[in-house]
Amino acid sequence: MQKSHKYQPIPTEDVEQAIKNEYTGCCICHIRKGAKIVGILGFILDFIFVIIVLANAISHSVGKDPLNARDGVTMCGVAVLSICGVIVHGLILYGLKTEQPWPFIPYLIIKPIEILGLLGAILGLSTEVITSITIISWAGDGQVPEITSLLMVLAVKIWFWSIIFKTYSYFKRNQSINLS
């Protein structure tokens, strides 16, 4: 005679608490709070860059000091990256509000490109794209950034990327649990 085992379902509250504990990250707070900090901070800094670039463009177009070709290309690069940053960080905030994973994907794609650009700057490569990335990362004025500042900015960007990746994983997991 075989014993029949009765399986008792795990209470939903226990599963939810286990998921919350698994996704506790930066500074012992939930990963969602870390993502909110990254989103707000990035949005504000990129918005400031958009204003600075517009102010520089207006001052050069009104003044008697025209931009040379290199400065113009660098300024355009910074403007494009800043506008993309505003959009990407805005999507992070939207993703947190809607609790959907897809708004985090642009950040997860664009930030590694910035990280590669900073690595290029550390290795001494110099292109207009790397110069623009260095400027928008607050790692120098685009001339010769210091290795120390580049390494610090690189570490912070990798840390922020990991926070957003973990947040994406959290919402992706919640979505798959809700669908089943």
KEFINU-247664 format. One line per field, with one value per atom (N, C-alpha, C, CB): x, y, z; atom name. Coordinates in steps of 0.2 Angstrom, whole numbers, plus 5000, padded with zeros to 4 digits. Glycine has a CB too. Example, Ala and Ser with C-alpha at 12.3 -4.5 7.8 and 13.67 -1.06 7.14 Angstrom:
2
x = c(5066,5062,5066,5057,5064,5068,5064,5070)
y = c(4972,4978,4984,4978,4989,4995,5000,4997)
z = c(5039,5039,5039,5045,5035,5036,5039,5029)
atom = c(N,CA,C,CB,N,CA,C,CB)
***
This chain:
180
x = c(5004,5000,5005,4995,5003,5007,5004,5008,5008,5005,5004,5010,4999,4998,5000,4990,5004,5007,5002,5014,5000,4996,5001,4990,5001,5006,5001,5008,5004,5001,5004,5001,5000,5003,5007,4998,5012,5016,5011,5023,5010,5006,5010,5006,5005,5007,5012,5001,5010,5014,5021,5011,5022,5029,5033,5029,5030,5033,5035,5029,5030,5031,5037,5025,5037,5042,5049,5041,5049,5056,5058,5055,5054,5056,5058,5050,5055,5057,5064,5052,5065,5072,5077,5071,5076,5081,5083,5078,5078,5080,5081,5074,5084,5086,5093,5085,5095,5101,5105,5101,5106,5110,5108,5110,5112,5111,5105,5110,5105,5100,5093,5101,5091,5085,5083,5084,5076,5074,5077,5066,5078,5081,5077,5082,5070,5066,5068,5058,5070,5072,5078,5072,5083,5089,5088,5094,5084,5082,5079,5077,5075,5072,5077,5067,5082,5088,5091,5092,5093,5097,5093,5098,5086,5082,5081,5075,5080,5080,5086,5077,5092,5098,5100,5103,5099,5101,5097,5101,5091,5086,5088,5079,5090,5091,5098,5092,5103,5110,5110,5115,5106,5105,5102,5102,5096,5093,5097,5086,5101,5106,5111,5110,5113,5117,5114,5120,5107,5104,5103,5096,5102,5102,5108,5099,5114,5121,5122,5126,5121,5123,5118,5121,5112,5108,5111,5101,5112,5115,5122,5116,5126,5132,5131,5137,5126,5125,5122,5120,5118,5115,5120,5109,5124,5130,5134,5133,5136,5141,5137,5143,5131,5127,5126,5121,5125,5124,5131,5120,5135,5142,5146,5146,5152,5157,5162,5160,5161,5166,5163,5168,5163,5160,5164,5161,5160,5163,5167,5158,5173,5177,5173,5184,5175,5172,5172,5175,5178,5178,5174,5186,5174,5169,5162,5171,5160,5153,5151,5152,5155,5154,5153,5159,5158,5158,5151,5164,5150,5143,5137,5143,5137,5131,5131,5132,5137,5137,5135,5144,5137,5134,5127,5138,5124,5117,5113,5116,5115,5112,5112,5115,5118,5118,5114,5125,5114,5110,5102,5111,5100,5093,5091,5091,5095,5094,5094,5100,5099,5099,5092,5105,5090,5083,5078,5082,5078,5072,5073,5073,5079,5081,5079,5088,5081,5080,5073,5084,5069,5062,5059,5060,5061,5058,5059,5061,5065,5066,5060,5073,5059,5054,5047,5054,5046,5040,5039,5039,5044,5044,5043,5051,5046,5044,5037,5049,5034,5027,5022,5026,5024,5019,5021,5020,5027,5029,5030,5025,5032,5033,5041,5030,5043,5051,5053,5052,5049,5052,5055,5046,5052,5055,5063,5052,5065,5072,5077,5073,5074,5079,5083,5074,5080,5085,5091,5081,5090,5096,5101,5093,5098,5102,5106,5098,5104,5108,5112,5103,5110,5114,5120,5109,5119,5124,5130,5122,5130,5136,5140,5134,5136,5140,5144,5135,5141,5144,5150,5139,5149,5155,5160,5152,5159,5164,5168,5161,5164,5167,5172,5162,5170,5174,5180,5171,5180,5185,5190,5183,5187,5191,5195,5187,5192,5195,5201,5190,5200,5205,5211,5202,5210,5215,5218,5212,5216,5219,5216,5226,5211,5208,5205,5203,5205,5201,5197,5207,5191,5186,5181,5183,5177,5172,5167,5169,5165,5160,5163,5159,5169,5172,5173,5179,5175,5175,5168,5178,5163,5156,5154,5151,5156,5154,5158,5155,5164,5168,5165,5175,5163,5160,5153,5159,5149,5142,5143,5138,5148,5149,5152,5154,5153,5156,5163,5152,5167,5173,5179,5174,5178,5183,5180,5188,5184,5181,5182,5185,5184,5185,5192,5180,5196,5203,5207,5206,5209,5213,5210,5221,5205,5202,5207,5195,5206,5211,5209,5211,5213,5212,5208,5218,5209,5206,5199,5209,5197,5190,5186,5189,5190,5187,5185,5191,5190,5189,5183,5195,5183,5177,5170,5178,5170,5164,5162,5165,5167,5166,5163,5173,5166,5163,5156,5168,5155,5148,5143,5147,5145,5141,5139,5144,5144,5143,5139,5150,5140,5135,5128,5138,5127,5120,5117,5120,5121,5119,5116,5124,5120,5118,5112,5124,5111,5105,5099,5105,5099,5094,5093,5095,5098,5097,5094,5104,5095,5092,5084,5095,5083,5076,5072,5076,5076,5072,5071,5077,5076,5074,5069,5081,5068,5063,5056,5064,5055,5049,5047,5049,5053,5052,5049,5058,5052,5050,5043,5055,5041,5035,5030,5034,5032,5027,5026,5030,5031,5030,5026,5037,5027,5023,5016,5026,5014,5007,5004,5007,5008,5005,5003,5010,5007,5006,5000,5012)
y = c(4994,5000,5006,5000,5011,5017,5022,5018,5026,5032,5038,5035,5041,5047,5053,5047,5056,5063,5068,5064,5072,5078,5084,5079,5087,5093,5099,5094,5103,5109,5115,5111,5119,5125,5130,5128,5132,5138,5144,5139,5147,5153,5158,5156,5162,5167,5172,5171,5174,5179,5177,5180,5170,5168,5168,5161,5167,5168,5175,5165,5179,5186,5189,5190,5187,5189,5186,5187,5180,5177,5181,5170,5183,5187,5194,5188,5197,5204,5203,5206,5198,5197,5196,5191,5192,5191,5197,5185,5202,5208,5214,5209,5212,5218,5219,5216,5225,5227,5232,5228,5237,5243,5246,5248,5247,5250,5247,5257,5240,5236,5239,5237,5242,5244,5239,5251,5239,5235,5238,5235,5234,5236,5241,5229,5241,5246,5253,5245,5254,5261,5263,5260,5258,5259,5261,5253,5258,5260,5267,5255,5268,5275,5280,5276,5279,5284,5285,5282,5279,5279,5283,5272,5282,5285,5293,5282,5295,5302,5305,5303,5302,5306,5306,5302,5301,5301,5306,5294,5306,5311,5318,5310,5320,5327,5328,5327,5324,5326,5326,5320,5322,5322,5329,5316,5330,5336,5343,5337,5343,5348,5349,5347,5343,5343,5346,5336,5344,5347,5355,5344,5357,5364,5368,5366,5365,5367,5367,5363,5362,5362,5367,5355,5368,5373,5380,5372,5381,5388,5389,5388,5384,5385,5386,5379,5383,5383,5390,5378,5393,5399,5405,5401,5404,5409,5409,5408,5404,5404,5406,5397,5405,5407,5415,5404,5418,5425,5429,5426,5426,5429,5429,5426,5432,5432,5427,5439,5422,5416,5410,5415,5409,5403,5397,5404,5391,5385,5382,5380,5379,5376,5369,5375,5365,5359,5354,5357,5353,5348,5349,5348,5356,5357,5357,5365,5358,5357,5350,5360,5346,5339,5336,5335,5338,5336,5338,5338,5344,5347,5343,5355,5342,5338,5331,5337,5328,5321,5321,5319,5326,5327,5329,5333,5333,5334,5328,5339,5324,5318,5313,5314,5312,5307,5310,5306,5316,5319,5318,5326,5319,5318,5311,5321,5306,5299,5297,5295,5300,5299,5301,5302,5307,5309,5304,5316,5302,5297,5291,5296,5288,5281,5282,5279,5287,5288,5289,5293,5292,5293,5286,5298,5282,5275,5271,5272,5272,5268,5270,5270,5277,5279,5277,5287,5277,5274,5266,5275,5263,5256,5254,5252,5258,5258,5259,5262,5264,5266,5260,5272,5258,5253,5246,5253,5245,5238,5233,5235,5236,5232,5231,5235,5226,5225,5229,5218,5229,5232,5239,5232,5243,5250,5250,5255,5245,5245,5243,5240,5240,5237,5242,5233,5248,5253,5255,5259,5256,5257,5251,5258,5245,5239,5239,5233,5242,5241,5247,5241,5253,5260,5260,5266,5259,5260,5256,5258,5249,5246,5249,5239,5253,5256,5262,5259,5266,5271,5268,5275,5262,5259,5257,5253,5255,5253,5260,5250,5265,5272,5274,5277,5273,5275,5271,5275,5264,5260,5262,5252,5264,5267,5273,5269,5277,5283,5281,5288,5276,5274,5271,5268,5268,5265,5270,5259,5276,5282,5283,5280,5279,5280,5287,5275,5290,5297,5297,5302,5298,5299,5304,5292,5307,5311,5308,5315,5302,5298,5297,5291,5295,5294,5300,5291,5306,5312,5314,5318,5313,5315,5311,5314,5304,5300,5302,5293,5304,5306,5313,5308,5317,5324,5322,5329,5318,5317,5313,5313,5309,5305,5309,5299,5315,5320,5317,5320,5314,5312,5316,5305,5322,5326,5331,5322,5336,5341,5339,5347,5333,5330,5331,5334,5335,5335,5329,5342,5329,5323,5321,5324,5317,5316,5312,5312,5312,5309,5301,5312,5297,5290,5288,5286,5292,5291,5292,5295,5298,5300,5295,5307,5293,5288,5282,5287,5279,5273,5273,5271,5279,5280,5280,5286,5284,5285,5278,5290,5274,5267,5263,5265,5263,5259,5260,5259,5267,5269,5267,5277,5268,5266,5258,5268,5254,5247,5245,5243,5248,5247,5249,5251,5255,5257,5252,5264,5250,5245,5239,5243,5237,5230,5231,5228,5237,5239,5239,5246,5242,5242,5234,5246,5231,5224,5220,5221,5221,5217,5219,5218,5225,5228,5225,5235,5225,5222,5214,5222,5211,5204,5203,5201,5207,5207,5208,5213,5213,5214,5208,5221,5206,5200,5194,5199,5193,5187,5188,5186,5194,5195,5194,5202,5196,5196,5188,5199,5184,5177,5174,5174,5176,5173,5175,5175,5181,5183,5180,5191,5178,5175,5168,5176,5164,5157,5156,5154)
z = c(5000,5000,5000,5006,4995,4995,4998,4987,5001,5004,4999,5010,5000,4995,4998,4993,4995,4998,4995,4996,5000,4998,4998,5003,4993,4992,4994,4985,4998,5000,4996,5007,4993,4989,4994,4985,4991,4995,4995,4992,5000,5001,4996,5008,4993,4988,4992,4985,4998,5002,5002,5008,5004,5005,4998,5007,4992,4986,4985,4980,4986,4985,4989,4986,4995,5000,4998,5007,4995,4993,4987,4991,4982,4977,4979,4972,4983,4986,4989,4991,4993,4996,4991,5001,4986,4981,4977,4976,4976,4972,4977,4968,4983,4987,4985,4995,4983,4981,4984,4973,4980,4982,4989,4977,4993,5000,5004,4999,5003,5007,5005,5014,5000,4998,4992,4996,4990,4985,4978,4985,4974,4967,4964,4963,4965,4962,4964,4963,4970,4973,4969,4980,4969,4965,4958,4965,4955,4948,4947,4945,4952,4952,4953,4958,4957,4958,4952,4964,4949,4942,4937,4940,4937,4932,4933,4932,4939,4940,4940,4948,4942,4942,4934,4946,4931,4924,4920,4920,4921,4918,4919,4920,4925,4927,4924,4935,4924,4921,4914,4923,4911,4903,4901,4900,4905,4903,4904,4908,4909,4910,4904,4917,4902,4896,4890,4895,4889,4883,4884,4883,4890,4891,4889,4898,4892,4891,4884,4895,4880,4873,4869,4870,4871,4867,4869,4869,4875,4877,4873,4885,4873,4869,4862,4870,4859,4852,4850,4849,4855,4854,4855,4859,4860,4861,4855,4867,4852,4846,4840,4845,4839,4833,4834,4832,4840,4841,4841,4847,4844,4845,4839,4851,4840,4834,4834,4834,4839,4840,4837,4847,4830,4827,4829,4819,4829,4831,4825,4833,4827,4822,4820,4824,4815,4813,4819,4807,4822,4827,4833,4830,4835,4841,4839,4843,4833,4831,4831,4824,4828,4828,4835,4824,4840,4847,4850,4850,4849,4852,4849,4850,4843,4840,4843,4832,4844,4847,4854,4847,4858,4865,4865,4869,4860,4860,4859,4855,4854,4852,4858,4846,4861,4867,4873,4869,4874,4879,4878,4880,4872,4871,4871,4864,4869,4870,4877,4866,4881,4888,4892,4891,4890,4893,4891,4890,4885,4883,4887,4875,4887,4890,4897,4889,4901,4908,4909,4911,4905,4905,4905,4900,4900,4900,4906,4894,4909,4916,4921,4919,4921,4926,4924,4926,4917,4914,4916,4907,4915,4917,4924,4915,4928,4936,4937,4940,4934,4935,4933,4932,4927,4924,4926,4916,4929,4931,4925,4936,4919,4913,4912,4907,4910,4909,4902,4908,4897,4891,4891,4886,4895,4895,4897,4899,4900,4903,4897,4909,4892,4886,4883,4881,4881,4878,4882,4876,4889,4893,4893,4901,4893,4894,4887,4895,4882,4875,4875,4869,4876,4875,4880,4876,4886,4891,4890,4898,4888,4886,4880,4884,4876,4871,4874,4865,4878,4882,4886,4887,4889,4893,4888,4896,4882,4877,4875,4871,4874,4873,4878,4872,4884,4890,4890,4897,4889,4888,4883,4887,4877,4872,4874,4866,4878,4880,4885,4884,4889,4894,4890,4899,4884,4880,4876,4876,4876,4872,4865,4872,4864,4857,4857,4855,4851,4851,4845,4851,4846,4840,4843,4837,4838,4840,4845,4834,4843,4847,4854,4844,4855,4862,4865,4861,4862,4865,4868,4860,4864,4866,4872,4860,4872,4877,4884,4876,4883,4889,4892,4887,4887,4890,4893,4884,4890,4893,4900,4888,4900,4906,4912,4905,4911,4916,4918,4923,4913,4914,4911,4911,4909,4907,4902,4903,4900,4895,4888,4896,4886,4880,4877,4875,4880,4878,4880,4881,4886,4889,4896,4889,4896,4902,4907,4902,4913,4918,4918,4925,4919,4919,4925,4919,4931,4937,4937,4943,4934,4933,4928,4930,4923,4918,4922,4912,4926,4929,4934,4933,4938,4942,4939,4946,4933,4930,4927,4924,4924,4921,4927,4919,4933,4938,4940,4944,4940,4942,4936,4943,4930,4924,4924,4918,4926,4926,4932,4927,4938,4944,4942,4950,4939,4937,4932,4934,4927,4922,4926,4917,4931,4934,4938,4939,4941,4945,4940,4948,4934,4929,4926,4923,4925,4923,4928,4922,4934,4940,4940,4947,4939,4939,4933,4939,4927,4922,4923,4915,4926,4928,4933,4931,4937,4942,4939,4948,4935,4931,4926,4928,4923,4918,4922,4915,4928,4932,4935,4938,4937,4939,4934,4942,4928,4922,4920,4916,4921,4919,4925,4918,4931,4936,4936,4943,4934,4933,4927,4932,4922,4916,4917,4910,4922,4923,4928,4925)
atom = c(N,CA,C,CB,N,CA,C,CB,N,CA,C,CB,N,CA,C,CB,N,CA,C,CB,N,CA,C,CB,N,CA,C,CB,N,CA,C,CB,N,CA,C,CB,N,CA,C,CB,N,CA,C,CB,N,CA,C,CB,N,CA,C,CB,N,CA,C,CB,N,CA,C,CB,N,CA,C,CB,N,CA,C,CB,N,CA,C,CB,N,CA,C,CB,N,CA,C,CB,N,CA,C,CB,N,CA,C,CB,N,CA,C,CB,N,CA,C,CB,N,CA,C,CB,N,CA,C,CB,N,CA,C,CB,N,CA,C,CB,N,CA,C,CB,N,CA,C,CB,N,CA,C,CB,N,CA,C,CB,N,CA,C,CB,N,CA,C,CB,N,CA,C,CB,N,CA,C,CB,N,CA,C,CB,N,CA,C,CB,N,CA,C,CB,N,CA,C,CB,N,CA,C,CB,N,CA,C,CB,N,CA,C,CB,N,CA,C,CB,N,CA,C,CB,N,CA,C,CB,N,CA,C,CB,N,CA,C,CB,N,CA,C,CB,N,CA,C,CB,N,CA,C,CB,N,CA,C,CB,N,CA,C,CB,N,CA,C,CB,N,CA,C,CB,N,CA,C,CB,N,CA,C,CB,N,CA,C,CB,N,CA,C,CB,N,CA,C,CB,N,CA,C,CB,N,CA,C,CB,N,CA,C,CB,N,CA,C,CB,N,CA,C,CB,N,CA,C,CB,N,CA,C,CB,N,CA,C,CB,N,CA,C,CB,N,CA,C,CB,N,CA,C,CB,N,CA,C,CB,N,CA,C,CB,N,CA,C,CB,N,CA,C,CB,N,CA,C,CB,N,CA,C,CB,N,CA,C,CB,N,CA,C,CB,N,CA,C,CB,N,CA,C,CB,N,CA,C,CB,N,CA,C,CB,N,CA,C,CB,N,CA,C,CB,N,CA,C,CB,N,CA,C,CB,N,CA,C,CB,N,CA,C,CB,N,CA,C,CB,N,CA,C,CB,N,CA,C,CB,N,CA,C,CB,N,CA,C,CB,N,CA,C,CB,N,CA,C,CB,N,CA,C,CB,N,CA,C,CB,N,CA,C,CB,N,CA,C,CB,N,CA,C,CB,N,CA,C,CB,N,CA,C,CB,N,CA,C,CB,N,CA,C,CB,N,CA,C,CB,N,CA,C,CB,N,CA,C,CB,N,CA,C,CB,N,CA,C,CB,N,CA,C,CB,N,CA,C,CB,N,CA,C,CB,N,CA,C,CB,N,CA,C,CB,N,CA,C,CB,N,CA,C,CB,N,CA,C,CB,N,CA,C,CB,N,CA,C,CB,N,CA,C,CB,N,CA,C,CB,N,CA,C,CB,N,CA,C,CB,N,CA,C,CB,N,CA,C,CB,N,CA,C,CB,N,CA,C,CB,N,CA,C,CB,N,CA,C,CB,N,CA,C,CB,N,CA,C,CB,N,CA,C,CB,N,CA,C,CB,N,CA,C,CB,N,CA,C,CB,N,CA,C,CB,N,CA,C,CB,N,CA,C,CB,N,CA,C,CB,N,CA,C,CB,N,CA,C,CB,N,CA,C,CB,N,CA,C,CB,N,CA,C,CB,N,CA,C,CB,N,CA,C,CB,N,CA,C,CB,N,CA,C,CB,N,CA,C,CB,N,CA,C,CB,N,CA,C,CB,N,CA,C,CB,N,CA,C,CB,N,CA,C,CB,N,CA,C,CB,N,CA,C,CB,N,CA,C,CB,N,CA,C,CB,N,CA,C,CB,N,CA,C,CB,N,CA,C,CB,N,CA,C,CB,N,CA,C,CB,N,CA,C,CB,N,CA,C,CB,N,CA,C,CB,N,CA,C,CB,N,CA,C,CB,N,CA,C,CB,N,CA,C,CB,N,CA,C,CB,N,CA,C,CB,N,CA,C,CB,N,CA,C,CB,N,CA,C,CB,N,CA,C,CB,N,CA,C,CB,N,CA,C,CB,N,CA,C,CB)
***
